[in-house]
Amino acid sequence: MTNYDLIVIGAGPGGYVAAIKAAQLGKKVAVVEKNKIGGTCLNVGCIPSKSYLQHAHWLLSLEEGKKHGVDTTLNAIDFPKMVDRKNGVVQTLQSGIHHLFSSNKIDYIEGEASFVSPTTLEVSGKQIAADKVLLATGGKPFVPPINGIENAHYDTTDTFFSITELPEKLVVIGGGIIAVELAFAMKPLGVDVTLVEVAKDILLTEDPEARKIIKKKLTKMGISITTSAKIDQVTEKAVIVDGKTFPYDRLLVAAGRKPDLTLAGQLAIELDEAKRFIQVNDHYQTSVPTVYAIGDVIGGYQLAHVASHEGIRAVEAMFGTAKFPVDKTSVPRCLYTSPEVASFGLSEEEAKEQFDDVVVKSMAFSGNGKAIASMETDGFVKIISEKQYHQILGAVIVGSHATEMIHTILAVKEAEGTIDEIDEMIFAHPTLSEVIGETSNSLFGRAIHG
């Protein structure tokens, strides 16, 4: 039986990063994965969806160019070729992780793990042991108990990226990040897309003003949105909502994900009060001292970059260099539509609940030179602060490249800076980032262009 310092279960962005960190600390590490290296994010999540979104951006740029003197003709959309490009992106990144494992002398074991004891696992009939075990098993798509769903042929995000033919009519059950991104990706390809959301609105995790802009853009694109939906039934050819029929030839259920608690159950590891996620302490240690857990199985933000940082913190705690857990107020949250949406920290409502003198300022891109020249005027920069110390409590950016720009504000916050530092910064002209500076200026009542 082979012995390790650490065995990581799951080779997603939490597990593989944690494994590399442990190897860098001189530990003997193995990673066990029952599916594909890279996990959900790389294979059926953020990377494939961003590949498809890039196709949409290309097509939307062609349409915009036609309005302004670029005379082009779109002869055909070769969707199988787009799928091949997506597969190539995924394979390149998979190869990168394999290379990192090899260069860090990490053993990669394919197969499904089960606990024999808190320090011993069995994989494909062989036993391996370790001083510490890290659960980074992620989750799987949640399929709500909808009448008739069991008899319908539907996709989840685990299967959607394998299709090689474009549907004519796509109905998406769900209105969260992935549902909206895939609706946005499919519509420019000529697909008739309908979003069906049982909640009162789509994108309820996002800033209300940001949500309004994205809904307006989706509607302008011709995407049908039904909210507060009472789904009567799903048949093999249609979704029936409040007596209204939405026909489809492809149905995507994108109603979120639920954690994989199989291994936690084998050791009777304690769950949280709601019995939905694994309970961990500030160092990501479970109720079984030798077992740690990170990522989707412990709740919080179900984001790849959060899992990666939790993995690093867990490994640091295991091997004697414990630090504070991941600060959820410093986590960037991103939506990759057009315009993009990015945010971090407290919302306006949350800030007002926690602080007495909250000040919030927004500046639109509509007056920005680069935005006007680039036809990218939709959106705004919003900064949430407080009057006494000028702390940066949160921020929202809606606009082109918002998911990149958000890090400017976040970097100042992480460096323990305040609005004063951004107020004094010199931003290049013409850039979209100038609006960040103008928003900071406006918090002190001295914005030049607003």
C-alpha positions in Angstrom: 0.0 0.0 0.0 1.4 3.4 -1.0 1.5 6.1 1.6 1.2 9.8 1.0 1.2 13.0 3.1 -1.9 14.1 1.3 -4.5 12.5 -0.9 -6.8 14.9 -2.8 -10.2 13.6 -4.0 -11.1 15.6 -7.1 -9.0 17.2 -9.8 -11.0 20.3 -10.3 -9.7 23.9 -9.7 -9.9 23.3 -5.9 -8.2 19.9 -5.9 -5.5 20.3 -8.4 -4.4 23.7 -7.0 -4.3 22.3 -3.5 -2.2 19.3 -4.7 0.3 21.5 -6.4 0.6 23.8 -3.3 1.2 20.7 -1.1 3.9 19.4 -3.5 5.6 22.8 -3.4 5.8 22.5 0.4 7.7 19.2 -0.2 4.8 16.8 0.5 4.1 13.5 -1.2 0.8 14.0 -3.0 -1.8 11.9 -4.9 -4.9 13.1 -6.7 -7.8 10.8 -7.4 -10.4 11.7 -10.0 -13.3 9.6 -11.2 -14.2 11.8 -14.2 -12.0 14.1 -16.2 -9.0 16.1 -15.0 -9.9 19.7 -14.5 -13.3 19.1 -13.0 -16.6 20.8 -13.8 -15.1 24.2 -14.6 -12.7 23.0 -17.2 -14.8 20.3 -18.8 -18.5 21.3 -18.6 -18.5 24.8 -17.0 -16.7 28.0 -17.2 -14.2 27.2 -19.9 -16.6 25.6 -22.5 -19.2 28.3 -21.8 -16.6 31.1 -22.3 -15.6 29.4 -25.6 -19.2 29.5 -26.8 -19.6 33.0 -25.6 -16.7 34.1 -27.7 -18.5 32.7 -30.8 -21.5 34.9 -29.8 -19.3 38.0 -29.4 -17.8 37.5 -32.8 -21.2 37.2 -34.4 -22.6 40.2 -32.5 -19.5 42.3 -33.6 -20.3 41.4 -37.2 -23.9 42.6 -36.8 -22.7 45.8 -35.2 -20.1 46.3 -38.0 -22.8 46.1 -40.7 -24.5 49.2 -39.2 -21.4 51.2 -39.4 -19.8 50.6 -42.8 -18.4 47.1 -42.5 -20.1 45.2 -45.3 -19.9 41.5 -44.5 -22.0 38.5 -45.4 -22.3 35.5 -43.0 -22.6 32.5 -45.3 -23.0 29.8 -42.7 -22.4 28.8 -39.1 -20.3 25.6 -38.8 -21.3 24.6 -35.3 -19.3 21.3 -35.3 -16.2 23.3 -36.0 -17.1 25.6 -33.1 -17.4 22.5 -30.9 -14.0 21.3 -32.1 -12.5 24.6 -31.1 -14.1 24.3 -27.6 -12.7 20.8 -27.3 -9.3 22.0 -28.3 -9.3 24.6 -25.6 -10.4 22.1 -23.0 -7.7 19.6 -24.1 -5.0 22.2 -24.0 -5.8 23.1 -20.4 -6.2 19.4 -19.4 -2.7 18.8 -20.8 -1.5 21.7 -18.8 -2.7 20.2 -15.5 -1.1 16.9 -16.4 2.2 18.6 -17.0 1.9 20.5 -13.7 1.3 17.2 -11.9 4.2 15.6 -13.6 6.6 18.5 -12.9 5.5 18.5 -9.2 5.8 14.7 -8.9 2.1 14.3 -8.1 0.6 10.9 -8.6 -2.6 11.1 -10.7 -5.0 8.2 -10.1 -8.1 7.7 -12.2 -11.0 6.0 -10.5 -13.6 6.3 -7.8 -12.4 6.6 -4.2 -14.1 5.2 -1.1 -13.0 5.4 2.5 -11.7 2.3 4.3 -10.8 4.5 7.3 -10.2 8.2 7.8 -6.7 7.8 6.5 -7.1 5.0 4.0 -8.9 4.9 0.7 -9.7 2.3 -1.9 -9.5 3.1 -5.6 -10.1 0.4 -8.3 -9.5 -2.4 -5.8 -6.2 -0.9 -4.5 -5.7 0.8 -1.2 -3.7 4.0 -0.6 -3.2 5.9 2.7 -2.3 9.4 3.7 -1.9 11.5 6.8 -4.4 14.0 5.4 -7.3 13.7 2.9 -8.8 16.7 1.1 -12.4 16.4 -0.3 -12.7 18.5 -3.4 -15.5 16.5 -5.0 -17.5 19.4 -6.2 -21.1 18.8 -7.2 -23.6 17.7 -9.8 -26.5 19.4 -11.6 -29.7 19.9 -9.6 -32.8 18.8 -11.4 -36.0 20.1 -9.7 -38.9 17.7 -9.2 -41.0 19.0 -12.1 -44.0 17.1 -13.3 -43.0 14.9 -16.3 -39.3 15.7 -16.2 -38.4 12.1 -15.7 -39.9 11.2 -19.1 -38.4 14.1 -21.0 -35.1 14.1 -22.8 -33.2 17.0 -21.2 -29.7 18.3 -20.9 -27.9 19.6 -17.9 -24.6 21.5 -18.1 -22.9 18.1 -17.8 -24.2 17.1 -21.2 -25.0 20.3 -23.0 -21.5 20.9 -24.2 -21.4 17.5 -26.0 -24.2 18.4 -28.5 -22.9 18.8 -32.1 -26.1 20.1 -33.8 -27.7 23.4 -33.0 -31.3 23.2 -31.9 -33.9 25.3 -33.5 -35.7 26.0 -30.2 -34.0 25.8 -26.9 -35.9 26.2 -23.6 -33.7 26.8 -20.5 -35.2 26.1 -17.1 -33.3 28.4 -14.8 -32.3 32.1 -14.7 -28.9 32.1 -12.9 -25.5 32.9 -14.2 -24.9 29.7 -16.4 -28.5 29.8 -17.8 -28.2 33.4 -18.8 -24.7 33.0 -20.3 -25.7 30.0 -22.4 -28.9 31.8 -23.6 -26.6 34.6 -24.6 -24.2 32.2 -26.3 -26.9 30.4 -28.3 -29.1 33.2 -29.6 -26.5 34.8 -32.0 -26.1 31.3 -33.5 -29.7 31.5 -34.7 -31.3 29.5 -31.9 -34.7 30.5 -30.6 -34.1 30.7 -26.9 -36.6 30.9 -24.0 -35.6 31.3 -20.3 -38.0 30.0 -17.7 -37.3 31.0 -14.1 -39.5 30.1 -11.2 -38.1 32.9 -9.0 -39.4 36.5 -9.3 -36.5 37.5 -11.6 -33.4 36.2 -13.3 -29.9 36.9 -11.9 -31.2 37.5 -8.3 -27.6 37.3 -7.1 -26.7 40.4 -9.1 -27.0 44.1 -8.5 -30.6 45.3 -9.4 -29.4 47.9 -11.8 -27.0 45.4 -13.5 -29.9 42.9 -13.7 -32.0 45.5 -15.4 -29.4 46.2 -18.1 -28.8 42.5 -18.8 -32.5 41.8 -19.1 -32.9 44.7 -21.5 -30.1 43.3 -23.6 -31.5 39.8 -23.6 -34.9 41.1 -24.7 -33.3 43.2 -27.4 -31.6 40.0 -28.7 -35.0 38.3 -28.9 -34.6 36.0 -26.0 -37.9 35.3 -24.3 -37.9 35.6 -20.5 -40.6 34.2 -18.2 -40.2 34.8 -14.5 -42.3 33.7 -11.5 -43.0 30.7 -13.6 -45.3 28.0 -12.4 -44.2 25.0 -14.4 -47.3 22.8 -14.9 -45.6 20.0 -16.8 -42.7 19.0 -19.0 -43.4 16.8 -22.0 -41.1 15.4 -24.6 -41.7 18.4 -26.8 -42.7 21.3 -24.6 -42.6 23.0 -21.3 -46.0 24.1 -20.1 -46.0 27.2 -17.8 -49.3 28.6 -16.4 -51.1 26.9 -19.3 -48.8 28.4 -21.9 -46.8 26.0 -24.1 -43.1 26.6 -24.9 -42.1 24.1 -27.5 -38.5 22.9 -27.8 -36.3 20.5 -29.6 -33.6 20.9 -26.9 -34.4 21.4 -23.2 -31.6 22.5 -20.8 -32.2 22.3 -17.0 -29.8 24.8 -15.5 -31.2 25.2 -12.0 -28.0 25.1 -10.1 -25.8 22.4 -8.6 -25.8 20.3 -5.5 -22.8 19.1 -3.6 -21.5 15.5 -3.9 -21.6 14.3 -0.3 -21.0 10.6 -1.0 -17.6 10.4 0.7 -18.7 12.6 3.6 -21.5 10.1 4.2 -19.1 7.2 4.4 -17.4 8.7 7.4 -20.5 10.3 8.9 -18.8 13.7 8.6 -20.9 16.5 10.2 -23.0 18.7 7.9 -24.2 22.3 8.4 -27.5 23.1 10.1 -29.4 22.8 6.9 -27.8 19.4 6.1 -26.8 20.7 2.7 -23.0 21.1 2.9 -20.0 19.7 4.8 -19.3 21.7 8.0 -15.7 22.9 8.3 -13.8 25.2 10.6 -11.8 28.3 9.7 -9.0 26.0 8.4 -11.4 23.8 6.2 -11.1 20.9 8.6 -14.1 18.7 9.0 -15.4 16.9 12.1 -13.0 14.1 11.2 -9.6 15.6 12.1 -7.7 14.0 9.2 -10.2 15.1 6.6 -10.5 18.6 5.1 -13.0 19.9 2.5 -13.2 22.8 0.1 -15.2 24.1 -2.8 -18.8 23.3 -3.7 -19.1 20.7 -0.9 -18.8 23.4 1.8 -21.2 25.9 0.3 -20.6 29.7 -0.1 -19.6 31.0 -3.5 -19.5 28.0 -5.9 -16.8 29.6 -8.0 -13.6 28.0 -9.4 -11.3 30.8 -8.0 -12.8 30.4 -4.6 -12.2 26.7 -4.5 -8.6 27.2 -5.6 -7.9 29.7 -2.8 -9.7 27.5 -0.3 -7.5 24.6 -1.4 -4.4 26.7 -0.8 -5.6 27.8 2.7 -6.5 24.2 3.6 -3.0 22.9 2.7 -1.3 25.8 4.6 -3.4 24.8 7.6 -2.5 21.1 7.3 1.2 21.6 7.1 1.8 24.3 9.7 1.4 27.7 8.1 -2.3 28.4 8.8 -3.7 31.7 7.6 -7.2 33.3 7.7 -9.9 31.6 5.6 -10.9 33.1 2.2 -12.5 36.5 2.7 -15.8 36.3 0.9 -16.0 40.1 0.6 -12.8 40.0 -1.6 -14.2 37.5 -4.1 -14.8 38.8 -7.6 -18.1 37.6 -9.1 -18.5 37.7 -12.9 -21.1 37.4 -15.6 -19.7 37.1 -19.1 -22.5 38.4 -21.2 -22.3 41.6 -23.3 -22.0 43.9 -21.4 -20.2 42.0 -18.7 -21.1 42.3 -15.0 -18.5 42.1 -12.3 -18.8 42.8 -8.6 -17.3 42.2 -5.1 -18.0 42.9 -1.5 -21.2 44.2 0.0 -24.3 45.2 -1.9 -25.9 48.5 -1.2 -28.5 46.8 1.0 -25.9 44.8 2.9 -23.7 47.8 3.5 -26.5 49.9 4.9 -27.3 47.1 7.3 -23.8 47.0 8.6 -22.6 50.7 8.5 -24.2 53.9 9.5 -23.0 56.4 6.9 -22.9 54.5 3.6 -22.2 56.5 0.5 -22.8 55.1 -3.0 -21.9 56.7 -6.3 -22.4 55.5 -9.9 -21.0 56.8 -13.2 -22.2 55.7 -16.6 -20.0 54.7 -19.5 -22.3 56.8 -21.8 -20.1 59.8 -21.4 -16.7 58.0 -21.7 -14.7 58.7 -24.8 -13.4 55.2 -25.3 -16.9 53.7 -24.7 -18.4 56.0 -27.3 -15.7 55.4 -29.9 -16.0 51.6 -29.3 -19.9 51.6 -29.2 -19.7 50.1 -25.7 -21.7 52.7 -23.8 -24.0 50.3 -21.9 -23.3 50.1 -18.2 -21.8 51.9 -15.2 -19.3 51.8 -12.4 -20.7 51.8 -8.9 -18.6 52.1 -5.7 -20.0 51.5 -2.2 -18.1 53.3 0.6 -18.7 54.9 4.0 -18.1 58.5 5.1 -15.9 58.1 8.2 -12.9 56.2 6.8 -13.7 56.0 3.1 -13.4 52.2 3.1 -14.2 50.3 -0.1 -17.1 48.2 0.9 -18.1 46.9 -2.5 -18.2 47.7 -6.2 -20.2 46.8 -9.3 -19.1 47.3 -12.9 -21.4 46.7 -15.8 -19.7 47.2 -19.2 -17.2 45.9 -21.7 -14.3 44.2 -20.0 -15.9 44.6 -16.6 -14.6 41.3 -15.4 -11.0 42.6 -16.0 -11.6 46.1 -14.7 -13.1 45.1 -11.4 -9.6 44.0 -10.2 -8.4 47.6 -10.2 -10.8 48.5 -7.4 -10.3 45.1 -5.7 -6.5 45.5 -5.7 -6.8 48.8 -3.8 -9.1 47.3 -1.2 -6.8 44.3 -0.8 -3.8 46.6 -0.3 -5.8 48.3 2.5 -6.3 51.3 0.5 -9.4 53.5 0.5 -11.4 55.6 -2.0 -8.7 58.3 -1.5 -6.1 56.2 -3.3 -8.3 55.7 -6.3 -9.3 59.4 -6.3 -5.6 60.3 -6.6 -4.8 57.8 -9.4 -4.1 58.9 -12.9 -6.0 56.9 -15.5 -4.9 56.8 -19.1 -7.1 58.6 -21.7 -9.0 57.3 -23.5 -9.8 54.2 -21.5 -12.9 52.6 -20.0 -11.1 52.6 -16.6 -11.4 56.3 -16.5 -14.9 55.8 -15.2 -13.5 54.1 -12.1 -11.6 57.3 -11.4 -14.6 59.5 -12.1 -16.7 57.4 -9.8 -14.2 57.8 -7.0 -14.0 61.5 -7.7 -17.7 61.8 -7.4 -17.7 60.3 -3.9 -15.8 63.5 -2.9 -18.0 65.7 -5.0 -15.3 66.6 -7.5 -16.0 64.5 -10.6 -15.1 66.5 -13.7 -17.5 64.7 -16.2 -20.4 63.9 -13.9 
